[in-house]
Amino acid sequence: MNQSHETFVPHVLAVTRGSTIEFPNDDPIYHNVFSLSSASTFNLGRYPTGQSRRQTMTRAGIVKVYCQIHSHMSATILVFDHPYFAIPELDGSFEIPNLPPGDYTVVGWHERVGERTASLRVDAGRPSSIELSLPVDEQP
């Protein structure tokens, strides 16, 4: 999760539990990455351009990440106990490959809306689709 132009890139990152996230500083200024989230509490300290710090995500959940120096910097890391997740394309489409047959509750999440759920049945050898709406009011 790069720090570039005083922004975390990407703004939302999805990973599996046990993943280690790298936080390189690509800005010509110091940053300090931290989280007070129950899924992962950490403070990586101040570090300059060209340096990087890392953090391993040991618990599933939502991890809000901030910079202690620049209060406008924030990002979210979604940590899952399974590999069945996707970040949608700009048009909202997504694909979750290799999902075993069965009945599922699909959870969509947006930082300004929260969670929305829908049921999905996956049958062997047949494509499945779902529509899940997370309406976000336009910001002025």
N, C-alpha and C positions, 0 to 999 in steps of 0.2 A: 504494500500500500504506500505508494510514493507520496512525498510531500513536495508539491510543485506549485508555484505561484500562490503560496499560502492556502493551498487546498489539498485535501487528501484525495488521491486518485487510485482506484475508483472510490466513489462516495459510498457505495454499498458493495460488500464483499461477502460471498457465501463459501464456507469451508466445512470440512468434517472435523469432529473433535479429534484432538491430537495434532492438528496442523500447526505449523510454525509460520507466523506472519512476519515478513521483513518490512521495516519502515525506513527506507532510504530517504535522506534529506537532499533533495535536488535544488533547494532554494539557497541563495547566497546569504542567508541569515540563520540563526539558531532556531530550533524547534524543540519541544518537549512533549512527547506523546504519552498520554495517560488514559486510564479508564477507571471508573469507580463502580462499574457494573458488577452485579452479583455473579454473573457467569465468568468474569475475569477482571480482577482488580490488579492494576499495575501502574508503574510510573517509570518510564525509560530514561528519565533525566534529560538535561539539555545536551544537544549535540549539533555541531556545525555542518555546513554543506559538505557533501562527499562522504559523510559517515552514515552508518545504518545501524539500527538496533532491531532486535527481534523479540517476539513473544509467542509462546506456545499456548494454544487454546485447549485447556484440559477439561472444560465443562461445556455442555451444550447450552445455548441460550443466545440472547441478544447482547452484544457488546458495543456500547457507545464509546467512541474514541474521540479525544479532544487534544488540542495543543494548549499547554498551560501558558504559553507566551502570547498566543494569538487566539483570542476568545471566539472569533468568527469561524475557526476551523473545527469541523466535526465530520464524523463518518460513522458508519455502522458495519459491524461484522456479525453475520448470522452464522452461528456454529451449530451444526447438526450432528446427531448420532447415527445418521444414515447417509448414503450417497444420492438419495433421490430428491434433488432440488435443482432449480434453474433460476437464472436471472433473465427476465424477459428482454426481448429485443425492443427497440424504440417503438415499434408498432404494437407491442403487447404480446406478441407470439412467443411461445417457448416450447421446448421439447425436453422430456425426461426419458432418455433411452434406457432400455433393459429393465423396465419396471415389471416385476413378476405379476402374473395374473392374480386378481383378487379385487376386493372392495377397499376403496381408499377415501379418506377425507383430504382433499387438497386445500392447503392453506396459502392464501396470498397475503403478502405483507407490504405495507408502504409506511414510511416513517411519519407521514402526516395523517394517514387514515387508520392505521392499525391493521388488524387481521380481518380477513373475510374468508369463509370456507364454502366448499361445495363438495358433493359426493361424486365419486368416479368409480366405474366398474371397468376393469381391464380384463379382457378375454384373450386367451392364448392365440397368437397368430392373427389377431385383428387389431387395426389401429383404433385408438380411443381419442376422444377430444372432449374438451370442457371449455365453458365460458365462465370466467370469473371476473367480476367488475370491482375495481377499487377506484371509485370516483374521487378525483382530487380537484378541488376548486382551484382555478387559476389564481396565481399570486399577482397583485397589481404591479 
